[in-house]
Amino acid sequence: EEIAVFVYTDSEDRPVAVTESPKALLDEFAVLEAKEIAPFGAFMDWGLPKDLLVPKAEMGQNMVPGKKYLIKVCIDYQTNRLIGVNKYRDFISEAPISYVPGTEVSGLVFDKTDLGYKVLIEDKYEGLVFANEVFQPLEVGDLRKFFVKKRRDDGKVDLQLLPVGRVKYDE
């Protein structure tokens, strides 16, 4: 009988196979909760018995247990182990010119600021939904569709939850 497994190494570098899947695989982003903070890094809950380590050098900010952060799963080339990286801007590109108002995109809400909600669009671009334009529940970790309001000169995208123009009334 064949089964799908996820293989990772334990603390003694022995391979471990589990039938559960983590919230993100290699080179993928996910919003993960910090479980424990240590002097050398943070341990994130990624859905497996062994937590994912975000080394201190890969933290974009000081982390707090219980708070959620955008993490990309990468390989630490010194130890050949999977690690988390919180410095997401290293992996973000400028949004394409084709992102005109009304374009539908898929996005992951990854942070709430005074200005609004930061959104990772299609694992490549950064967007923002302004707080004064949110009229429905929106939580960090939500994966949903958004609509381009404007592509800014800095390559970031202003987003909205409803389509522009008459389309929103048709829905």
C-alpha positions, 0 to 999 in steps of 0.5 A: 500500500502506498501512502503520502508522507512528509519527511523531515529530520529530528533534533539528532538529524534522523529522518522522520516520516509523518502522514500529516502535512505542514502548513507550508512546504519548502519555498512556500509562505504561511502565517504561523503562530510563534509558540516559544522564543529562545535566545537563538530564535523562535519556534513556530507551530507549522502543524507538525510535532516538531516546530519550525525554527526561525533563527534569530538572524532570519527574524525581521522583527522581535517575535512574541509568543502567541502572535502570528507572523508571515514565514517562508520555509527555506533550507539552511544551507549550513545544516541542510535543515528546513528553517523559517524566514520572517524577512519576507521582503527579501522574496517580494517583487514589484507587482506587474503593470498588468495589475490594473484596477479591478484585477482579481487576485488571491491573497494571504492576510499576514499583518494588521497595522494602523493603516490596514491589513497587509496582504501577500498576493500570489506569494510574490507581491505585497498589497494593502487593504486600508482599515477604513475600507474593511466592512467584513471580518478579516483576520491575519491568516485569511486566504481570500480573493481581493481586487486591485484598487491601484498599483502604486509607483513603488510596486506595491498594490492597494487592494479592496474586498469588493470589485470596482464599479457595477460588478459589486452590485451584481454580486 
